[in-house]
Amino acid sequence: MSELSTLILTLLAGISLGAMFYGGLWWTVRRSVASKALSFWLIGSFVLRAIIAVGGFYLVSRDDWRSLLACLLGFLIARIAVTRHIKRTPVEQKNRCVQASGP
């Protein structure tokens, strides 16, 4: 496998890890608001997400700094994508409610 294709695959792995990490964070925050065991949700989710993310970085990097850097870049891309999705979602839901209750 060529070096470029390896870096592209590690970038995609980083995007997947980031989507899991930040998507899991978003899900946890939404779920924990209505829960009586707030600390359980937050701490448990963080530990699980951190183990998966760090383990994924370790497996993907394979002792190569370029692969680690590509994975980190993908992780940051996923952070931006999830953040934009989260910011857009409540506005779209609000607009649907306003349209449904309109004249």
Secondary structure, 3 states (H helix, E strand, C coil): CCHHHHHHHHHHHHHHHHHHHHHHHHHHHHHHHCCCCHHHHHHHHHHHHHHHHHHHHHHHHCCCHHHHHHHHHHHHHHHHHHHHHHHHHHHHHHHHHHHHCCC
